[in-house]
Amino acid sequence: MTMNILFFIFCLVTNHIHNVGAIEDRLKEDVKLSINSPVKTIHTSFGDIVDCVHIYKQPAFDHPLLKYHKLQLKPNLEIENTTENSSEIEVMFGLDEENCPEGTIPIRRSTKDNLTQKQNSSNDHILMQGIPGIHLAEVSPRPRLGPYYKVSGTASIYNPIIRKKGQISMTHIWVEKGSGDALNKISAGWHVHPELYGNDPATRLYITWTADNYIKTGCYNLKCPGFVQVNKNIYLGGPFSRVSTYGGQTFELSISITQDPSTKNWWVKSGITNIGYFPAPLFKNLDSAYIIGWGGRTKVDISHSSPAMGSGHFPDKISNHACYFRSMLIQDSSRNDFAPKIDQTVSFTDNSKCYGVDYYGDQGGDFGSVVQFGGPGGDCGN
């Protein structure tokens, strides 16, 4: 679909997604997931092994704060207007030809071969505050306009090249509240994180959370108790079958994080598809969000070069050049969806020679509000 609006040329095919003492417990949890008897096991064409686990036996219900948690199968949210459908979403990052049976959810199996690799990434999170080697290019509505209860957008999907061990590149939306060790945060989007997936450099769907700046709580996907999955076809950590190319076709992920006004659980959706939710009891201080936003981050070991973010190119107002979010929406205390105006936002990059970010506001039509971000990385400092 090719459209010309103002300065934006839009060419796309619309498709839709510790501390050290705590590491040992998380690795045991991974082993537990691997040896449990699944209802069914699926070997995907991407090389992943996916276990179909009974929905009431998923890791979330092992969390002590969720011992008496009542499963919520659907959110109390208005159905969003969208052209996306669930079958397109599942083709992009769901299971291939087989699906999990009703009453089960898919969990990507962790093998013993990559447990050590996950150990290296468990206590040094890209979303932690105050960690060297992390760089970002993000835009957020001003906190004074909150509190916030939703953030959503449609992101272009790329596969930035990871050349060295310890490098990560991600595109995400997030909600957060608190600071320092009291940081409560949820993030969702796509990332390239080879160490988390057995040295696989594919672009994958991910979610992550914490209630204490990743010191003792939180993890990616279903690698620890927390997130409650309800969808039987989409597996977290699944690779995207198609990614965008610079100057060529663009493939997208529609993603949202929204608080259910009744249960206060935070739901993660892709388009109209409910993936699951983070139960309210997990968090010490996330009854609402103080900061929300869109953008990208990279991480690298100190003294090494930073990887590319997004497409690896700076914003230039051409949609199939730099990575973007479009159709950006938020909710404040009114609980009505709206897009922030340019003067209601703050854009930030910590190193403009490596990464850029430009929020263009409302571009009209199918575009809605648009932000572009990313860059080549390189010698970006600490």
ABEGO torsion letter per residue (X at the ends): XBBBBEABBBBBBBBXXXBAAAAAAAAAAAAAAAABBBABBBBBAAGBBBBBBBAAABAAAABAAAAABBBBABBBBBBBBBABBAAAAAAAABBBABBBBBGBBBBBBBBAAAAAAAAAAAABBAABBGBBGBBBBBBBBBAAAOBBABBBEBBBBBBBBBABBGBBBBBBBBBBBEBEAABBBBBBEBBBBAAAAGGBABBBBBBBBBAAGGAABEBBEAABBGBBBABAABBBGBBBABBBBBGBBBBBBBBBBBBBAAAGBBBBBBEABBAEBBBAAABABAABBABBEBEBBBBBBBGBBBBBBEAGBBBAGBAAABBBBBGBBBBBAAGBBBBBBAAABBBBBABAAABBBBBAEBAEEAAEBBBBBEEAEEBAEX
